[in-house]
Amino acid sequence: MDEATIIEILKKWNPWERKLDFGVKRPYYIKKIYPYFERKEVLVLKGIRRSGKSTLMKQLIRELIKNRVDKKQVLYLNLDDYNLANDLKISLFEDVLNAYIKYSGNKNKIYFFIDEIQKIDGWEKWIRTKYDLNENIKFTISGSTASLLSKKLSTLLTGRNLSFKIMPLSFKEFTEFKKDGLLEEYLKFGGFPEVVLEKSEDKKLFILHQYFEDIIYKDIVERYNIRNAKQLVELARYFVSASGSKASFNKLSNVFGLSNDTLALYVSYMIDAYLLFEVTYFSFSAKIKHDVTKLSKLYALDNGLINVVSVKYSKSLGQMFENTVLVKLVESFDEVSYWSELKSEIDFIAGRIAINVTATDEIPDREFKGLNDFNKKHKNFSNLLITPNTKMKNVTTLQNFLTKTVIQNHSIFS
């Protein structure tokens, strides 16, 4: 691609000569990420497609400019731009960088943002070379696949990157985006920014359906060359609609006509694409934790996706409550577990916190029994029971948990 064409493409995305659409500000992530622009490490933004990574990059660019970084020091490359579709090879990085330097005349530090970087094979080698040569470039990259980024980072960029997980809007962010937003709406349609800002319920559902399809086809089918996409789609629909269920591959193998190994592989792809989150069985014993009889639970990472693939919303309020709590926990914890023994069960264990969730204020005895039985076996864990409206010691409402609860150092504060 020639320099003139590259510059014309870049002008559309960069703040050099035009005002960018920065969207609704997300202070939580700006405050969390921006201080690390002072450091050398590559900043990595990872998360589900359409969670707002691209918009967040633009908001970080705005923070740089507000703090007196010259506009011409910023270089943003969007690899999702269809104009680049035929040039997605590693040489594109060098071509873009050279064209930019010649055009901008910038001789100071370059703040290089690369969106959807996994689209170019070998990207990590190029960045590693630039990094180790101490070139005056600060890289910020994004991607929608967990393991693809993780494998590359763990091999060639170990100790050279700082990763940040970008989620759809938390409920607190939801109320900032939509001042009159109610918990019921968040439970039903989730936190994807564009869905939250859309007023029409029909359009919300249409957008969510498109997101589901894009995640399946663009982040899984195309990336892994899946031949039988129909089976994958049906499997994804099942796991999302049955969010919170245990993943019994033996039972599902016959239903979907797939071997256990293929099922496990497809599920790993869904987890990599942030469509699902795996909640493993809790135990301090590795032998018990990885016992094949201790099935993992799989949760959708946004309630709206459950609603768009399921017609039983009115019958599954408990599922929506539980899923919403899980999404909140994933913001702060890389690992979340569950525990069960005989008739006792804990929905979530995160850090040193044991949490049960119920969608009724007439709290069943089993919720307290599960927490008490778990505490008898495992000391030094705090308890929390989440309900619709009840407040008492170690019991809080879902809205209070989502808006006022802060999770720090694996402890909960309200």
C-alpha positions as CSV (number, residue, x, y, z in Angstrom):
1,M,0.0,0.0,0.0
2,D,1.4,3.4,-0.9
3,E,2.0,6.2,1.6
4,A,-0.7,8.5,0.3
5,T,-3.4,5.8,0.7
6,I,-2.1,4.9,4.2
7,I,-2.3,8.6,5.3
8,E,-5.8,9.0,3.9
9,I,-6.9,6.0,5.9
10,L,-5.2,7.2,9.1
11,K,-6.7,10.7,8.8
12,K,-10.2,9.2,9.3
13,W,-9.2,7.7,12.7
14,N,-6.7,10.1,14.1
15,P,-7.2,13.5,15.9
16,W,-4.7,15.3,13.7
17,E,-7.2,17.3,11.6
18,R,-10.6,16.3,12.8
19,K,-12.6,15.9,16.0
20,L,-13.0,12.3,17.2
21,D,-16.2,10.9,18.7
22,F,-15.1,10.0,22.2
23,G,-18.4,8.5,23.3
24,V,-19.6,8.6,26.9
25,K,-16.6,8.7,29.3
26,R,-15.7,5.7,31.3
27,P,-13.8,7.1,34.3
28,Y,-13.3,3.8,36.0
29,Y,-11.1,2.5,33.2
30,I,-9.4,5.9,32.4
31,K,-8.3,6.2,36.0
32,K,-7.1,2.6,36.1
33,I,-5.2,2.6,32.8
34,Y,-4.0,6.2,32.2
35,P,-1.3,6.3,34.9
36,Y,0.6,3.5,33.1
37,F,1.3,5.7,30.1
38,E,4.3,6.9,32.2
39,R,5.8,3.4,32.0
40,K,7.4,1.5,29.1
41,E,5.3,-1.6,29.1
42,V,2.9,-2.4,26.3
43,L,-0.7,-1.7,27.5
44,V,-3.1,-4.5,26.5
45,L,-6.9,-4.0,26.4
46,K,-8.7,-7.4,26.3
47,G,-12.4,-8.1,26.3
48,I,-15.5,-9.2,24.5
49,R,-16.3,-7.7,21.1
50,R,-18.3,-4.4,21.3
51,S,-17.5,-3.9,25.0
52,G,-16.0,-0.5,24.2
53,K,-12.3,-1.1,23.7
54,S,-12.0,1.1,20.6
55,T,-13.9,4.0,22.3
56,L,-11.8,3.6,25.4
57,M,-8.7,3.9,23.2
58,K,-10.0,7.2,21.9
59,Q,-10.8,8.4,25.4
60,L,-7.2,7.6,26.4
61,I,-6.0,9.6,23.4
62,R,-8.2,12.5,24.6
63,E,-6.5,12.2,28.1
64,L,-3.1,12.4,26.5
65,I,-4.0,15.5,24.5
66,K,-5.6,17.1,27.6
67,N,-2.3,16.5,29.4
68,R,-0.3,18.4,26.7
69,V,0.7,15.6,24.4
70,D,0.7,17.0,20.9
71,K,-1.9,15.5,18.5
72,K,0.7,14.6,16.0
73,Q,2.4,12.3,18.6
74,V,-0.7,10.1,18.5
75,L,-1.0,7.2,16.0
76,Y,-4.2,5.1,15.9
77,L,-4.4,2.1,13.6
78,N,-7.8,0.3,13.3
79,L,-7.2,-3.1,11.8
80,D,-11.0,-3.6,11.5
81,D,-11.0,-0.9,8.7
82,Y,-12.1,-2.7,5.6
83,N,-9.6,-0.6,3.5
84,L,-6.9,-2.6,5.2
85,A,-8.5,-6.0,4.6
86,N,-6.1,-7.0,1.8
87,D,-2.9,-5.8,3.6
88,L,-3.1,-7.5,7.0
89,K,0.5,-8.7,7.2
90,I,3.3,-7.7,9.5
91,S,4.9,-5.3,7.0
92,L,1.8,-3.1,7.3
93,F,3.0,-1.9,10.8
94,E,6.3,-0.7,9.3
95,D,4.6,0.9,6.3
96,V,2.1,2.7,8.6
97,L,4.8,3.9,11.0
98,N,7.0,5.2,8.2
99,A,4.2,7.0,6.4
100,Y,3.0,8.5,9.7
101,I,6.5,9.8,10.7
102,K,7.0,11.3,7.2
103,Y,3.6,13.0,7.3
104,S,3.6,14.2,10.9
105,G,7.2,15.2,11.2
106,N,7.0,14.1,14.8
107,K,10.4,13.6,16.4
108,N,9.1,13.0,20.0
109,K,7.6,10.0,21.6
110,I,5.0,8.2,19.6
111,Y,1.8,6.9,21.3
112,F,0.9,4.0,19.0
113,F,-2.6,2.5,19.4
114,I,-3.3,-0.7,17.5
115,D,-7.0,-1.9,17.6
116,E,-7.8,-5.6,17.0
117,I,-4.1,-6.5,16.7
118,Q,-4.7,-10.2,16.5
119,K,-5.8,-9.8,12.9
120,I,-2.1,-9.7,11.9
121,D,-0.1,-12.9,12.5
122,G,3.3,-12.3,14.0
123,W,2.4,-8.9,15.5
124,E,4.1,-9.8,18.8
125,K,7.5,-10.3,17.1
126,W,7.3,-6.8,15.6
127,I,6.4,-5.1,18.9
128,R,8.9,-7.1,20.8
129,T,11.7,-6.0,18.4
130,K,10.6,-2.3,18.7
131,Y,10.4,-2.7,22.5
132,D,13.8,-4.3,22.9
133,L,15.4,-1.7,20.6
134,N,14.2,1.0,23.0
135,E,12.5,2.9,20.3
136,N,10.6,5.9,21.6
137,I,7.2,4.3,21.1
138,K,4.5,3.6,23.7
139,F,2.2,0.8,22.5
140,T,-1.4,0.3,23.5
141,I,-3.1,-2.6,21.8
142,S,-6.5,-4.3,21.9
143,G,-7.9,-7.7,21.0
144,S,-11.1,-9.7,21.4
145,T,-9.6,-13.1,22.0
146,A,-8.2,-14.0,25.4
147,S,-6.0,-17.0,24.7
148,L,-4.6,-15.7,21.4
149,L,-3.3,-12.6,23.1
150,S,-2.3,-14.5,26.3
151,K,-0.2,-17.1,24.4
152,K,1.6,-14.4,22.4
153,L,2.2,-12.2,25.5
154,S,3.4,-15.1,27.6
155,T,6.0,-16.2,25.1
156,L,7.5,-13.1,23.5
157,L,6.2,-10.2,25.7
158,T,6.7,-11.7,29.2
159,G,7.4,-8.8,31.6
160,R,6.8,-6.3,28.8
161,N,3.1,-5.9,29.0
162,L,0.3,-4.8,31.4
163,S,-3.1,-6.3,30.6
164,F,-6.5,-4.8,31.4
165,K,-9.8,-6.6,31.1
166,I,-12.5,-4.4,29.5
167,M,-16.0,-5.5,30.3
168,P,-19.4,-4.3,29.1
169,L,-20.8,-1.6,31.3
170,S,-21.1,-2.4,35.0
171,F,-24.4,-1.4,36.6
172,K,-22.8,1.7,38.1
173,E,-21.6,2.7,34.6
174,F,-25.0,1.8,33.2
175,T,-26.7,4.4,35.5
176,E,-24.1,7.0,34.4
177,F,-24.8,6.3,30.7
178,K,-28.5,6.3,31.3
179,K,-29.6,8.5,34.2
180,D,-33.1,7.0,34.3
181,G,-31.8,3.4,33.9
182,L,-33.5,0.8,36.1
183,L,-32.0,-2.4,37.4
184,E,-34.7,-4.4,35.6
185,E,-33.5,-3.0,32.2
186,Y,-29.9,-3.9,33.0
187,L,-30.9,-7.4,34.0
188,K,-32.8,-7.9,30.8
189,F,-30.5,-6.1,28.2
190,G,-27.1,-6.1,29.8
191,G,-24.3,-3.6,29.5
192,F,-23.1,-3.3,26.0
193,P,-22.7,0.5,25.5
194,E,-24.5,0.8,22.2
195,V,-27.4,-1.4,23.5
196,V,-27.7,0.7,26.7
197,L,-27.8,4.0,24.6
198,E,-30.5,2.6,22.2
199,K,-34.0,3.5,23.3
200,S,-36.0,1.0,21.3
201,E,-36.3,-2.4,22.9
202,D,-36.7,-4.0,19.4
203,K,-33.5,-2.4,18.3
204,K,-31.8,-3.5,21.5
205,L,-32.7,-7.1,20.7
206,F,-31.6,-6.7,17.1
207,I,-28.2,-5.3,18.1
208,L,-27.7,-8.0,20.7
209,H,-28.5,-10.7,18.1
210,Q,-26.0,-9.2,15.7
211,Y,-23.3,-9.1,18.5
212,F,-24.0,-12.8,19.2
213,E,-23.6,-13.7,15.5
214,D,-20.4,-11.6,15.1
215,I,-18.8,-13.2,18.1
216,I,-19.6,-16.7,16.8
217,Y,-18.7,-16.1,13.2
218,K,-15.9,-13.5,13.3
219,D,-14.2,-14.5,16.6
220,I,-14.6,-18.2,16.3
221,V,-15.8,-19.7,13.0
222,E,-13.5,-17.5,10.8
223,R,-10.5,-17.5,13.2
224,Y,-10.5,-21.3,13.8
225,N,-11.8,-22.4,10.3
226,I,-14.8,-24.2,11.8
227,R,-16.4,-26.3,9.1
228,N,-19.8,-27.1,10.7
229,A,-20.8,-23.6,11.9
230,K,-24.4,-24.6,12.5
231,Q,-23.4,-27.1,15.3
232,L,-21.2,-24.4,16.9
233,V,-24.0,-21.8,16.8
234,E,-26.5,-24.2,18.4
235,L,-24.0,-25.2,21.1
236,A,-23.4,-21.5,21.8
237,R,-27.1,-20.8,22.0
238,Y,-27.5,-23.7,24.5
239,F,-24.7,-22.6,26.8
240,V,-25.7,-18.9,26.8
241,S,-29.4,-19.6,27.4
242,A,-28.5,-22.1,30.1
243,S,-26.0,-19.7,31.7
244,G,-25.0,-21.0,35.1
245,S,-25.5,-24.7,34.3
246,K,-22.9,-27.4,34.7
247,A,-21.1,-28.4,31.5
248,S,-21.7,-32.1,31.2
249,F,-19.9,-33.0,27.9
250,N,-21.0,-36.7,28.1
251,K,-24.7,-35.7,28.1
252,L,-24.3,-33.0,25.4
253,S,-22.2,-35.2,23.1
254,N,-25.3,-37.2,22.0
255,V,-27.5,-34.1,21.8
256,F,-25.3,-32.2,19.5
257,G,-23.6,-35.1,17.7
258,L,-20.1,-34.0,18.7
259,S,-17.4,-35.9,20.4
260,N,-16.4,-34.9,23.9
261,D,-13.0,-33.5,22.6
262,T,-14.8,-31.4,20.0
263,L,-17.2,-30.1,22.6
264,A,-14.4,-29.1,24.9
265,L,-12.6,-27.4,22.1
266,Y,-15.6,-25.4,21.0
267,V,-16.3,-24.3,24.6
268,S,-12.6,-23.2,24.9
269,Y,-13.1,-21.1,21.8
270,M,-16.2,-19.5,23.4
271,I,-14.3,-18.7,26.6
272,D,-11.4,-17.3,24.5
273,A,-13.9,-15.0,22.8
274,Y,-15.3,-13.8,26.2
275,L,-18.7,-15.1,25.2
276,L,-18.6,-17.5,28.3
277,F,-16.8,-17.5,31.6
278,E,-15.8,-20.7,33.3
279,V,-16.6,-21.1,37.1
280,T,-14.7,-24.1,38.4
281,Y,-15.3,-26.2,41.5
282,F,-13.6,-24.8,44.6
283,S,-11.0,-26.8,46.5
284,F,-7.6,-26.2,47.9
285,S,-6.8,-29.7,46.7
286,A,-5.7,-29.8,43.1
287,K,-6.8,-33.4,42.9
288,I,-10.3,-32.6,43.9
289,K,-10.4,-29.3,42.0
290,H,-9.6,-31.0,38.7
291,D,-11.6,-34.2,39.4
292,V,-13.6,-34.9,36.1
293,T,-16.7,-35.4,38.2
294,K,-16.5,-31.8,39.5
295,L,-18.1,-30.2,36.4
296,S,-17.5,-26.5,35.7
297,K,-20.3,-24.0,35.4
298,L,-20.4,-21.8,32.3
299,Y,-21.9,-18.3,32.5
300,A,-22.6,-15.7,29.7
301,L,-20.6,-12.5,30.2
302,D,-23.6,-10.3,29.5
303,N,-27.2,-10.7,30.4
304,G,-28.4,-9.2,27.1
305,L,-27.0,-12.2,25.3
306,I,-29.0,-14.6,27.5
307,N,-32.2,-12.7,26.7
308,V,-31.6,-12.6,22.9
309,V,-31.1,-16.4,22.6
310,S,-33.7,-17.4,25.2
311,V,-37.5,-16.9,25.3
312,K,-37.8,-17.7,29.0
313,Y,-36.7,-14.4,30.6
314,S,-39.9,-14.1,32.7
315,K,-39.2,-17.6,34.1
316,S,-35.5,-17.1,34.9
317,L,-35.1,-14.1,37.2
318,G,-32.9,-16.2,39.4
319,Q,-30.6,-16.9,36.5
320,M,-30.4,-13.2,35.7
321,F,-29.6,-12.3,39.3
322,E,-26.9,-14.9,39.5
323,N,-25.4,-14.0,36.1
324,T,-25.3,-10.3,37.0
325,V,-23.4,-11.0,40.2
326,L,-21.0,-13.2,38.2
327,V,-20.3,-10.3,35.8
328,K,-19.6,-8.0,38.7
329,L,-17.2,-10.4,40.2
330,V,-15.3,-11.0,36.9
331,E,-14.5,-7.3,36.9
332,S,-12.2,-7.8,39.9
333,F,-11.3,-11.5,39.9
334,D,-9.6,-13.6,37.2
335,E,-10.9,-16.8,38.9
336,V,-14.3,-17.4,40.4
337,S,-15.4,-20.8,41.8
338,Y,-18.5,-22.6,43.2
339,W,-18.8,-25.2,45.9
340,S,-21.2,-28.0,46.6
341,E,-21.4,-30.9,49.0
342,L,-24.4,-33.1,49.5
343,K,-27.3,-30.6,49.7
344,S,-25.2,-27.6,50.5
345,E,-24.0,-25.2,47.8
346,I,-22.2,-21.9,47.4
347,D,-22.9,-20.0,44.1
348,F,-19.6,-18.1,44.0
349,I,-16.3,-18.0,45.8
350,A,-14.1,-15.1,44.8
351,G,-10.9,-14.5,46.8
352,R,-11.9,-15.0,50.4
353,I,-15.6,-14.3,49.9
354,A,-18.4,-16.9,49.8
355,I,-21.5,-15.6,48.0
356,N,-25.0,-17.0,47.6
357,V,-27.6,-15.3,45.4
358,T,-31.4,-15.6,45.6
359,A,-34.1,-13.8,43.6
360,T,-36.7,-13.9,46.4
361,D,-36.9,-12.0,49.7
362,E,-38.3,-15.1,51.3
363,I,-34.9,-16.5,51.7
364,P,-34.8,-20.3,51.6
365,D,-33.0,-22.0,54.5
366,R,-30.6,-23.7,52.0
367,E,-28.9,-20.4,51.3
368,F,-27.9,-19.9,54.9
369,K,-27.2,-23.6,55.3
370,G,-24.8,-23.6,52.3
371,L,-22.8,-20.6,53.8
372,N,-22.7,-22.2,57.3
373,D,-21.6,-25.6,56.0
374,F,-18.9,-24.1,53.8
375,N,-17.6,-22.0,56.8
376,K,-17.3,-25.2,58.9
377,K,-14.9,-26.7,56.4
378,H,-13.1,-23.5,55.3
379,K,-12.1,-20.9,57.8
380,N,-11.4,-17.1,57.3
381,F,-14.0,-16.6,54.5
382,S,-16.5,-13.8,54.7
383,N,-20.1,-14.5,53.8
384,L,-22.5,-12.5,51.6
385,L,-26.1,-13.3,50.6
386,I,-27.6,-11.2,47.8
387,T,-31.4,-10.8,47.6
388,P,-33.8,-8.4,45.8
389,N,-34.6,-6.1,48.7
390,T,-33.6,-7.6,52.1
391,K,-30.8,-6.0,54.1
392,M,-29.4,-7.4,57.3
393,K,-26.0,-8.6,58.6
394,N,-24.2,-10.3,55.7
395,V,-27.2,-9.8,53.5
396,T,-27.5,-7.1,50.9
397,T,-29.7,-6.2,47.9
398,L,-28.6,-6.8,44.4
399,Q,-28.7,-3.1,43.6
400,N,-26.6,-2.3,46.6
401,F,-24.0,-4.9,45.6
402,L,-23.8,-3.6,42.1
403,T,-23.7,0.1,42.9
404,K,-22.2,0.5,46.3
405,T,-20.0,-2.5,46.8
406,V,-16.3,-2.1,46.3
407,I,-14.1,-5.2,45.9
408,Q,-10.6,-4.6,47.1
409,N,-7.8,-7.0,47.9
410,H,-10.3,-9.9,47.6
411,S,-12.6,-8.4,50.3
412,I,-16.0,-6.7,50.0
413,F,-16.9,-3.3,51.3
414,S,-20.3,-1.6,51.1
